[in-house]
Amino acid sequence: MTGAGDGFLAVDSGGSGLRVVVGASGRGPLPQRESREPVRTGERGIDAGHLMEQLVPMVRALTAEAGVDGLGTAVVGAAGLATLGDALRAELPDALAREFGIRIVALVADAVTAYTGALGPRAGAVVAGGTGLIAIGTDLACWRRADGWGHLLGDCGGGAWIGRAGLEAALRAHDGRDGGSVRLLACAKELFGPMTELPGKLYPRPDRPAVLASFAPQVSACAAGDPVAAGILRAAARHLADSLAAVCPATGEPRVALTGGLFKMGDPLVVPLEEELAERLPHARRVAAEGDPLHGSVRIASDLAAGALTLPGDEKMLSVVTGKGD
């Protein structure tokens, strides 16, 4: 496959791997491929070479399956792009041009693809919650973000934050300190074993945020009968509302949506969050998220290919560049 065409490539690169779609405007269901191997990051940030190693065979297979003659546009949504994307911005457009003939490339932060998947090109705010937590909003003139600083410095109200707070309550009960939860202590022992061994199991782990987040469902499960667990989720809801309020447009009737696996915890988290939002953002309209970050990448790619992209550009969050190829 050489030379630009009317087809587009949409990519969602995150902590759990890579998802890829190839399509063209007006076509039916879009074929999809995925890899469970996350793209590496190194001293220069996100590794463009490793991304291409995974991308090339998936794109070739998808192009044949979709019956697309050529690709003219690509949108790559990537976790960490805002802070780790310099090498990707420098290398990927030309690599995509050489390999597939792609001439127009949008490099997009995963928060923006999450926003676009949830709300589309409308003014509003989205909180994307999973292991971590970030809020992003736009008035269609510029982007604003809040939190997303990682489990040591922020991600307040996210899965790792909730899990850590739950384990702290378990350890308080183990020690006999105020603020402890016997129910959370029992859950922690069942999941991790003796509490005295927990630091040694947790601190050396490179996937420590995910390990902390694995305890968040236990906090949710205990919330109905445990005031400590319920209080943790109410505090998480306040943090989420803080982040949304920081990025939501202050005028008009902006839309607000929640997206990500965090909200699978359901009512113990969502109900207090809805109460906070009703108080903090009375002018905003709560809506259900339309789709996920891959849906957002597809949406941006389709609009970009049609020359109809209306989302604001941003050097770190959404930049459109041209690949030169050979």
C-alpha positions in Angstrom: 0.0 0.0 0.0 1.6 3.2 -1.2 0.4 6.7 -1.8 -2.2 8.6 0.1 -5.9 7.7 -0.2 -9.2 8.6 1.4 -8.9 6.0 4.1 -8.0 6.9 7.7 -6.2 5.2 10.6 -7.3 5.6 14.2 -5.1 4.4 17.1 -5.7 4.3 20.9 -2.4 3.6 22.7 -2.7 3.2 26.5 -1.4 1.4 29.5 -3.0 -1.8 28.6 -2.0 -2.0 25.0 -2.8 -0.8 21.5 -6.1 -0.7 19.6 -6.3 0.1 15.9 -9.1 0.9 13.4 -8.9 1.5 9.6 -11.8 3.0 7.8 -13.1 5.4 5.2 -15.8 8.0 5.3 -19.3 6.6 4.7 -18.2 2.9 5.2 -20.0 0.5 7.5 -18.7 -1.2 10.6 -14.9 -0.6 11.0 -12.6 -3.6 11.5 -10.4 -3.4 14.6 -7.2 -5.1 15.8 -5.5 -4.9 19.2 -2.3 -5.7 21.0 -2.0 -6.4 24.7 1.6 -5.1 24.8 1.8 -1.4 25.9 4.1 0.8 23.8 7.4 1.3 25.6 8.6 4.5 27.1 12.3 5.3 27.6 14.6 8.2 28.1 13.2 10.0 25.1 9.6 9.3 26.0 7.1 7.2 24.0 9.1 4.9 21.7 7.9 5.6 18.1 9.9 2.6 16.8 8.1 0.2 19.1 4.8 1.7 18.2 5.5 1.2 14.5 6.6 -2.4 15.1 3.2 -3.2 16.5 1.3 -0.9 14.1 2.6 -2.0 10.7 1.2 -5.6 10.6 -2.1 -4.6 12.2 -2.6 -1.8 9.7 -1.7 -4.0 6.7 -4.2 -6.6 7.8 -6.9 -4.1 8.6 -6.5 -2.2 5.3 -7.0 -5.4 3.3 -10.0 -6.4 5.5 -11.6 -2.9 5.1 -11.0 -2.8 1.4 -9.3 0.6 1.7 -7.0 1.4 -1.2 -4.8 3.9 0.6 -4.6 5.9 3.8 -4.3 9.7 3.8 -5.0 10.5 7.5 -4.0 9.1 10.8 -4.9 10.0 14.4 -2.8 8.5 17.2 -4.2 8.9 20.7 -1.5 8.1 23.2 -1.3 8.0 27.0 1.5 10.3 28.2 1.7 12.3 25.0 1.5 15.7 26.8 4.6 15.0 28.9 6.4 12.1 27.1 5.5 12.8 23.5 8.4 14.8 22.1 10.1 11.9 20.3 6.8 10.7 19.0 5.9 14.1 17.6 9.4 14.3 15.9 9.5 10.8 14.4 6.0 9.3 13.9 4.6 11.5 11.1 7.5 10.7 8.8 7.4 7.0 9.7 3.7 6.8 8.9 4.3 8.6 5.6 7.1 6.2 4.6 5.3 3.1 5.5 1.7 3.9 4.4 1.8 7.1 2.4 -0.1 9.0 5.1 0.3 12.7 4.8 -1.8 14.2 7.6 -1.2 13.0 11.2 -2.9 14.2 14.4 -1.1 13.3 17.6 -3.6 13.5 20.4 -3.4 13.1 24.2 -5.5 10.2 25.5 -7.5 12.7 27.6 -8.6 14.4 24.4 -9.6 11.1 22.7 -11.5 10.2 25.9 -13.3 13.6 25.8 -14.1 13.3 22.1 -15.3 9.7 22.5 -17.6 10.8 25.3 -18.9 14.2 24.0 -17.8 14.7 20.5 -17.0 18.3 19.3 -19.1 20.0 21.9 -18.3 22.3 24.8 -18.1 20.6 28.2 -16.0 18.6 30.6 -15.1 14.9 31.0 -13.5 13.1 33.8 -11.7 9.9 32.7 -11.3 7.6 35.6 -9.5 4.2 35.9 -6.4 3.4 37.8 -5.6 7.1 37.4 -7.8 10.2 37.0 -7.8 13.2 34.7 -10.4 15.8 33.9 -10.4 17.7 30.6 -12.7 20.5 29.3 -13.1 22.9 26.4 -15.1 25.8 25.4 -14.0 24.9 21.8 -11.4 27.7 21.9 -8.9 26.0 24.1 -8.3 22.9 26.3 -8.1 22.8 30.1 -6.9 19.9 32.1 -6.9 19.1 35.8 -5.0 16.4 37.7 -3.6 13.4 35.9 -0.4 13.8 37.9 0.0 10.1 38.7 -0.6 8.1 41.9 2.2 9.8 43.9 1.3 13.4 43.2 -2.4 13.3 42.3 -5.0 11.2 40.4 -7.2 12.1 43.3 -10.4 10.1 43.4 -9.1 7.5 40.9 -8.8 3.8 41.4 -5.4 3.8 42.9 -6.3 6.7 45.2 -9.5 4.8 46.5 -7.5 1.5 46.9 -4.7 3.2 48.8 -7.3 5.0 51.1 -9.0 1.6 51.7 -5.7 -0.1 52.6 -4.8 2.7 54.9 -8.1 2.2 56.7 -7.4 -1.5 56.9 -4.0 -0.8 58.4 -5.5 1.6 60.9 -7.8 -1.2 62.1 -4.8 -3.6 62.2 -3.0 -1.2 64.4 -5.9 -0.2 66.6 -5.9 3.4 65.4 -8.9 5.7 64.9 -10.4 5.7 61.5 -9.9 2.1 60.8 -12.3 -0.4 59.2 -12.5 -4.0 60.4 -14.4 -4.9 57.2 -11.7 -3.5 54.9 -9.0 -5.2 57.1 -10.7 -8.6 56.4 -10.9 -7.8 52.7 -7.3 -6.8 52.6 -6.1 -9.9 54.4 -8.1 -12.1 51.9 -6.6 -10.3 48.9 -3.0 -9.7 50.0 -2.4 -11.9 53.0 -1.0 -10.8 56.4 -0.8 -7.0 56.8 2.7 -7.1 58.1 3.8 -8.4 54.6 1.9 -5.8 52.6 4.6 -3.2 52.3 7.1 -5.7 51.0 4.6 -6.9 48.4 3.5 -3.5 47.3 6.4 -1.0 47.4 8.8 -2.9 45.0 6.1 -3.5 42.4 6.6 -1.5 39.1 2.8 -1.8 38.7 2.0 -0.4 42.1 -0.8 1.9 40.9 -2.6 -1.1 39.4 -2.1 -3.1 42.6 -3.6 -0.3 44.7 -6.5 0.1 42.3 -7.2 -3.6 42.6 -8.5 -2.9 46.1 -10.9 -0.2 45.0 -13.8 -2.6 44.2 -13.5 -4.0 47.8 -14.0 -0.4 49.1 -17.1 -0.1 46.9 -18.4 -3.5 48.0 -18.1 -2.6 51.7 -19.6 0.9 51.4 -23.2 -0.1 52.0 -22.5 -1.3 55.6 -19.2 0.4 56.5 -19.1 4.2 57.2 -15.4 4.3 56.6 -15.6 2.8 53.2 -18.6 5.0 52.3 -16.6 8.0 53.5 -13.7 7.1 51.2 -16.0 7.1 48.2 -17.6 10.4 49.3 -14.2 11.9 49.5 -13.3 10.5 46.0 -16.5 12.1 44.7 -15.5 15.5 46.0 -12.1 15.2 44.3 -13.7 14.2 41.0 -16.1 17.2 41.3 -13.2 19.5 42.1 -11.4 18.4 38.9 -14.5 18.7 36.7 -15.3 22.2 38.2 -11.7 23.3 37.4 -12.1 22.5 33.7 -15.8 23.0 32.9 -16.7 26.1 30.9 -18.4 28.6 33.3 -21.0 29.9 30.8 -23.6 28.4 28.6 -24.9 24.8 29.0 -21.8 22.7 28.8 -22.1 18.9 28.9 -20.5 16.8 31.5 -19.7 13.1 31.2 -18.0 10.3 33.0 -15.9 7.8 31.2 -13.6 4.9 32.2 -13.6 1.7 34.2 -13.7 3.6 37.6 -17.4 4.2 37.2 -18.2 0.5 37.0 -18.2 0.7 40.8 -21.7 2.1 40.4 -23.9 3.8 43.0 -21.5 3.9 45.9 -19.3 6.3 43.9 -21.7 7.7 41.3 -24.5 8.8 43.6 -22.3 11.1 45.8 -20.6 12.3 42.7 -24.0 13.3 41.1 -24.9 15.2 44.3 -21.6 17.0 44.2 -22.0 18.0 40.6 -25.5 19.2 41.1 -24.2 21.6 43.7 -20.9 22.6 42.0 -22.0 22.7 38.4 -25.7 23.6 38.3 -25.4 25.1 34.8 -23.9 21.9 33.3 -26.0 19.1 31.7 -25.0 15.6 32.7 -25.0 13.2 29.8 -23.9 9.6 29.3 -20.6 9.1 27.5 -21.2 8.2 23.8 -18.1 6.1 23.5 -14.5 5.3 24.6 -11.1 6.8 23.6 -10.9 4.6 20.5 -14.2 6.0 19.4 -12.8 9.4 20.0 -9.8 8.6 17.8 -12.1 7.4 15.0 -14.2 10.5 15.3 -11.2 12.9 15.1 -9.8 10.9 12.2 -13.1 10.9 10.2 -13.5 14.7 10.8 -9.9 15.4 9.9 -10.1 13.4 6.7 -13.2 15.3 5.7 -11.7 18.7 6.6 -14.3 19.2 9.3 -12.3 19.1 12.5 -13.5 21.8 14.9 -11.7 20.8 18.1 -9.1 23.3 19.2 -5.5 22.6 18.5 -2.9 22.5 21.2 0.9 21.8 21.0 0.7 19.1 23.7 -2.9 17.9 23.5 -3.9 17.9 19.9 -1.5 18.7 17.1 -1.9 18.1 13.4 1.4 17.7 11.4 2.4 16.6 7.9 4.6 13.6 7.2 7.2 14.1 4.5 8.2 10.5 3.8 11.1 9.7 1.6 
